Amino acid sequence: GCSPFHLSRVFAQVTGLSLRAYVSRLRARAAADRLARGARDLTQLALDLGYADHSHFTNSFRREWGVPPSVFRAANHH
């Protein structure tokens, strides 16, 4: 029941994150969870999570976790 602008402003005030940053963080966490559970195909994972392509996914993931998804996957594969 409010405008997108108002929602964005209040959300940022309350959480300290923009809606875009929050969604990006959620997607990176979902990706990390799937990688930790054994996801192998990074391109398919990227597309499943709504990234435009593998490169966009890799850059976004690296911003959130500090390493590319391939390194994260290797470090969490048991």
C-alpha positions in Angstrom: 0.0 0.0 0.0 2.9 2.4 -0.6 4.9 3.8 -3.5 8.0 2.0 -4.7 10.0 5.1 -3.8 8.7 5.1 -0.2 9.2 1.4 0.2 12.8 1.7 -1.0 13.6 4.6 1.2 12.1 3.1 4.4 13.7 -0.3 3.6 17.1 1.3 3.4 16.6 3.3 6.6 15.5 0.2 8.5 18.0 -2.4 7.1 20.9 -0.2 6.1 20.7 -1.9 2.6 19.1 -0.9 -0.6 16.5 -3.3 -1.9 18.9 -4.1 -4.8 21.7 -4.9 -2.4 19.4 -7.0 -0.2 18.2 -9.1 -3.2 21.8 -9.4 -4.4 22.8 -10.7 -1.0 19.9 -13.2 -0.9 20.9 -14.6 -4.3 24.6 -14.9 -3.3 23.6 -16.7 -0.2 21.3 -19.0 -2.2 24.1 -19.7 -4.6 26.5 -20.4 -1.7 24.0 -22.9 -0.2 23.6 -24.7 -3.5 27.3 -24.8 -4.1 27.9 -26.2 -0.6 25.3 -28.9 -1.4 27.1 -30.0 -4.5 25.9 -27.9 -7.4 28.3 -28.4 -10.3 27.1 -26.5 -13.3 27.8 -22.8 -12.6 26.1 -21.5 -15.7 22.9 -23.4 -14.9 23.1 -22.2 -11.3 23.5 -18.6 -12.5 20.5 -18.9 -14.7 18.4 -20.6 -12.1 19.0 -17.7 -9.7 18.2 -15.0 -12.2 21.6 -13.8 -13.2 22.0 -12.7 -16.8 25.0 -15.0 -17.4 27.9 -16.8 -15.9 30.0 -13.6 -15.8 27.4 -11.6 -14.0 27.0 -14.4 -11.4 30.7 -14.7 -10.9 31.2 -11.0 -10.3 28.2 -10.7 -8.0 29.3 -13.8 -6.0 32.8 -12.5 -5.6 31.5 -9.1 -4.3 29.5 -10.9 -1.6 31.9 -13.7 -0.6 35.4 -12.4 -1.7 36.1 -15.4 -3.9 34.6 -16.6 -7.2 32.0 -19.4 -7.0 34.5 -22.0 -8.3 36.9 -21.4 -5.4 34.0 -21.4 -2.9 32.7 -24.7 -4.3 36.2 -26.3 -4.2 36.7 -25.1 -0.6 33.3 -26.4 0.5 33.3 -29.7 -1.4 33.7 -32.6 1.1 
